[in-house]
Amino acid sequence: MTKKILYFDMDGVLVDYPSGRAQLSQETQKEYEGRLHAVPGVFSLMKPLEGALDAFETLSKIYDSYILSTLHGIIRVHGATNINGSKNI
């Protein structure tokens, strides 16, 4: 039986976007003003929202789960390959 697909957004759903922005230097914030989402590694600086990781893990057992990113397309999680054919972490 094929699992239904469930898509997750990062900012505001899985992670707290302002928590990552707050960790950027003033210089970086000025350099990337209006496009902070383009700062290399910015998503790795964001703190997960309370309960988000547990919810993601639980729902991923039921659904074929994907994380959406406006910069990188659709990325399949849990060691699968993404739409570009490269291996996810």
ROKE-953631 format. One line per field, with one value per atom (N, C-alpha, C): residue in three letters; x, y, z; atom name. Coordinates in steps of 0.001 Angstrom, whole numbers, plus 500000, padded with zeros to 6 digits. Layout:
BEGIN
residuo (ALA,...)
x (X,...)
y (Y,...)
z (Z,...)
atomo (CA,...)
This chain:
BEGIN
residuo (MET,MET,MET,THR,THR,THR,LYS,LYS,LYS,LYS,LYS,LYS,ILE,ILE,ILE,LEU,LEU,LEU,TYR,TYR,TYR,PHE,PHE,PHE,ASP,ASP,ASP,MET,MET,MET,ASP,ASP,ASP,GLY,GLY,GLY,VAL,VAL,VAL,LEU,LEU,LEU,VAL,VAL,VAL,ASP,ASP,ASP,TYR,TYR,TYR,PRO,PRO,PRO,SER,SER,SER,GLY,GLY,GLY,ARG,ARG,ARG,ALA,ALA,ALA,GLN,GLN,GLN,LEU,LEU,LEU,SER,SER,SER,GLN,GLN,GLN,GLU,GLU,GLU,THR,THR,THR,GLN,GLN,GLN,LYS,LYS,LYS,GLU,GLU,GLU,TYR,TYR,TYR,GLU,GLU,GLU,GLY,GLY,GLY,ARG,ARG,ARG,LEU,LEU,LEU,HIS,HIS,HIS,ALA,ALA,ALA,VAL,VAL,VAL,PRO,PRO,PRO,GLY,GLY,GLY,VAL,VAL,VAL,PHE,PHE,PHE,SER,SER,SER,LEU,LEU,LEU,MET,MET,MET,LYS,LYS,LYS,PRO,PRO,PRO,LEU,LEU,LEU,GLU,GLU,GLU,GLY,GLY,GLY,ALA,ALA,ALA,LEU,LEU,LEU,ASP,ASP,ASP,ALA,ALA,ALA,PHE,PHE,PHE,GLU,GLU,GLU,THR,THR,THR,LEU,LEU,LEU,SER,SER,SER,LYS,LYS,LYS,ILE,ILE,ILE,TYR,TYR,TYR,ASP,ASP,ASP,SER,SER,SER,TYR,TYR,TYR,ILE,ILE,ILE,LEU,LEU,LEU,SER,SER,SER,THR,THR,THR,LEU,LEU,LEU,HIS,HIS,HIS,GLY,GLY,GLY,ILE,ILE,ILE,ILE,ILE,ILE,ARG,ARG,ARG,VAL,VAL,VAL,HIS,HIS,HIS,GLY,GLY,GLY,ALA,ALA,ALA,THR,THR,THR,ASN,ASN,ASN,ILE,ILE,ILE,ASN,ASN,ASN,GLY,GLY,GLY,SER,SER,SER,LYS,LYS,LYS,ASN,ASN,ASN,ILE,ILE,ILE)
x (500837,500000,500884,500579,501327,500869,501855,501531,501113,500209,499864,501049,501143,502246,501834,502764,502555,503758,503501,504554,504634,505860,506112,506871,506499,507268,508269,509357,510355,509969,510014,509836,508377,508204,506879,506134,506668,506045,506984,508196,509180,510166,510529,511532,511054,511681,511402,512368,511883,512725,513452,512770,513471,514639,514591,515689,516985,516891,518083,518590,517656,518021,518732,518285,518867,520325,520738,522112,523074,522545,523392,524033,525255,525924,525214,525402,524816,525331,526599,527203,526504,526253,525571,524135,523465,522086,522021,523003,523032,523341,524298,524690,523523,522724,521621,520252,520218,518959,517916,516730,515657,515713,516766,516911,517686,517328,518018,517917,516882,516740,517903,518640,519748,521084,521124,522366,522748,523962,524365,524234,523536,523390,522380,521592,520672,519662,519191,518215,518820,520116,520756,520868,520695,520747,519400,518332,516983,516662,515984,515575,514255,514128,512860,511738,510546,509376,509015,508485,508125,507155,507522,506692,506809,507488,507555,508305,509433,510214,509492,508859,508078,506921,506242,505127,505617,506744,507301,507645,508306,508694,507465,506458,505232,504522,504348,503647,504427,505759,506591,506450,505964,505714,504426,503562,502254,502260,502935,502931,504318,504357,505588,505880,506800,506974,508082,507794,508734,508808,509993,510168,510280,509472,509495,510473,511190,512103,512006,511792,511685,513021,514104,515425,515887,515474,516042,515029,513821,512829,512230,511791,511194,512258,512462,513497,512846,513068,512524,513437,512854,513623,513829,514486,514772,515674,516713,517737,517370,516219,515844,516585,516355,517007,516060,516630,515776,515567,514837,514483,515684,516803,518016,518870,518445,519170,520269,520507,521552,520992,521853,521445,521220,520129,519866,520687,520853,521588,520722)
y (498817,500000,501250,502186,503429,504408,505008,506019,507311,508039,509377,510297,511360,512312,513452,513854,514986,515915,517187,518184,519060,519371,520258,521478,522627,523843,523948,524662,524815,525934,527175,528320,528471,528523,528678,527371,526281,524964,524040,523861,523025,523840,525018,525838,527270,527934,529333,530201,530758,531546,532689,533478,534577,534101,532879,532399,532250,531941,531854,533222,534085,535459,536155,535900,536544,536143,535015,534547,535076,535789,536349,537649,537869,539126,540284,541484,542676,542842,542513,542623,541691,540451,539488,539920,540416,540875,542029,542912,544046,543560,542641,542122,541397,540677,539881,540513,541799,542479,542209,541819,541511,540116,539381,538007,537138,537277,536530,535027,534573,533146,532606,533497,533100,533011,533361,533261,531779,531422,530022,529473,528355,527700,528318,529286,529981,529019,528026,527104,526251,525997,525211,525991,527314,528153,528251,527853,528007,526924,527329,526391,525732,524422,523773,524312,524400,524800,523674,524037,523050,522014,520756,519654,519339,520190,520016,518754,518488,517310,516015,515992,514810,514594,515669,515570,515085,515624,515217,513725,513291,511882,510974,511335,510542,510486,511634,511687,511029,511025,510389,508877,508326,506875,506522,507494,507274,507741,508850,509472,509454,509521,509726,511220,511597,512990,513711,514957,515806,517159,517784,519143,520041,521078,522007,523135,523519,524644,525448,526728,527555,527691,527407,527507,526205,525101,523818,522817,523215,522288,521433,520271,519349,518347,518211,517334,516205,514977,513851,513585,513230,513020,511535,511234,509867,509101,509774,509098,508800,509253,509039,510033,509988,510938,512076,513240,514381,514426,515408,515455,515693,516131,516321,515063,514008,512748,512639,513676,513608,513044,512462,511826,512873,512734,513626,513187,514100,513812,512962)
z (500000,500000,500000,499141,499037,500105,500781,501790,501117,501745,501288,501562,500791,500924,501845,502704,503602,503467,503204,503055,504304,504709,505847,505366,505882,505657,506802,506590,507648,508613,508120,509023,509443,510748,511321,511515,510997,511153,511923,511407,512092,512920,512433,513128,513318,514277,514588,513781,512681,511785,512505,513333,514018,514898,515404,516255,515458,514175,513329,512943,512601,512229,513382,514606,515778,516006,515452,515637,514569,513593,512537,513004,512573,512911,512221,512755,512144,510713,510517,509188,508189,508601,507735,507478,508523,508347,507346,507399,506467,505052,504927,503611,502914,503691,503135,503392,503664,503965,502872,503310,502373,501787,502102,501602,502605,503866,504927,504744,504047,503776,502937,502258,501396,502125,503407,504183,504270,503846,503927,505356,505497,506795,507736,507286,508198,508819,508075,508641,509752,509695,510756,512061,512004,513200,513910,513225,513771,514786,515847,516886,516468,516734,516407,517289,516727,517506,518463,519614,520619,520034,520142,519681,518200,517448,515990,515589,516221,515839,516206,517365,517753,516781,516423,515484,514122,513677,512390,512403,513452,513558,513560,514328,514405,513052,512431,511150,510025,510117,509094,509094,510176,510226,509482,509343,508706,507251,506983,505665,505032,503719,502979,503100,503970,504391,503635,503296,502581,503269,503198,503692,502471,502425,501302,501579,500550,500647,499366,499475,498277,497563,498277,497656,497033,497589,497184,496663,496365,495854,496950,496585,497539,497952,499245,499754,500543,500142,500876,502069,503177,504402,504668,505757,506206,505251,504740,503955,502522,502061,500663,499786,498504,497613,497283,497043,496698,495190,494703,493300,492392,492952,492168,492129,492836,492834,493864,494652,495673,496970,497780,499023,500103,500837,501965,503155,504079,505311,506212)
atomo (N,CA,C,N,CA,C,N,CA,C,N,CA,C,N,CA,C,N,CA,C,N,CA,C,N,CA,C,N,CA,C,N,CA,C,N,CA,C,N,CA,C,N,CA,C,N,CA,C,N,CA,C,N,CA,C,N,CA,C,N,CA,C,N,CA,C,N,CA,C,N,CA,C,N,CA,C,N,CA,C,N,CA,C,N,CA,C,N,CA,C,N,CA,C,N,CA,C,N,CA,C,N,CA,C,N,CA,C,N,CA,C,N,CA,C,N,CA,C,N,CA,C,N,CA,C,N,CA,C,N,CA,C,N,CA,C,N,CA,C,N,CA,C,N,CA,C,N,CA,C,N,CA,C,N,CA,C,N,CA,C,N,CA,C,N,CA,C,N,CA,C,N,CA,C,N,CA,C,N,CA,C,N,CA,C,N,CA,C,N,CA,C,N,CA,C,N,CA,C,N,CA,C,N,CA,C,N,CA,C,N,CA,C,N,CA,C,N,CA,C,N,CA,C,N,CA,C,N,CA,C,N,CA,C,N,CA,C,N,CA,C,N,CA,C,N,CA,C,N,CA,C,N,CA,C,N,CA,C,N,CA,C,N,CA,C,N,CA,C,N,CA,C,N,CA,C,N,CA,C,N,CA,C,N,CA,C,N,CA,C,N,CA,C,N,CA,C,N,CA,C,N,CA,C,N,CA,C,N,CA,C)
